[in-house]
């Protein structure tokens, strides 16, 4: 999956705020507030490849997600 600019901004902001690629629903709400979003990003919440358990999600760091569920390729996040 390749992320668009807004998705990449969301991932970078979340990673900078929490220094992890795993977010709980409450952390997602904090990122939403920081970015001025009214609702959670559907691309993250609705896509089963990012959902670990109820209310826990994996960020696609650098837009790279392995094909097997819940496995990420973690590389250094660079700013655009």
N, C-alpha and C positions, 0 to 999 in steps of 0.2 A: 504494500500500500504506500502510495506517495502522498504526502500531506500537502495541502495548499498553504498559502501564506498565513491565513488566519488560524488554521489548525496548528501550524508550526509555532506561531506566536503563543498559542495556548499551552502547548507542550513545554516550550522554553520557560514561560512564566511559572508554570506549575513546578517544573524541575528546580528552578532557581529558588522558589519559595520553600520547598520541602526537601530538596536534595535526595529525592527518591523517585523511582519510576512507578511506584505503587501508590495509588491515592484512594482514600475513603471518601464517601459521599460528602462528609462535612468539609474535607479539604477541597473538593471540587467546588463547593459553594463559595469557599474563600477565594479561590482563583477567579470564579465568575464575578465576585464582587470587585476584585482588583481590576479586572478587565472591563467592568461596567456591563456585564452580560446579565440578562434577566432570567435566563434558564440555562440548564446544563447542556453542553454540546451533545447533540444527538449522535454524531459520528463516534463519540467515545462511549456513551451510555448504552446505545442500542446495538452496537456491533459486538457479537459474542466473542470475537477474538480478543477483545480488550477486557472482558469481564472475568474476574477470578472467582469471586463468590458474591453473595448479595451485598451490594454497596461497596465493593472493592474492585478497582479497575487498574489495569496496567497501561502506562503511557507508551506510545510508540516513539521511543527516543530516536531522534534524527529521522523519523519517518520510516524506520525499518522494523518490520515485524517478521519473525520466522514463520513459516507456514504451520508449524505445529502449535496448537493452542497454548497460550500463556507463556510463550518463550520469546524473549526479546533479544535483539542484538544491541548491546549497549556500547555506544561510542561517545566520544566527546561531543557535546552540544555546542554548535557554533552559532553566533548571532548573525542575522542576515543584514 
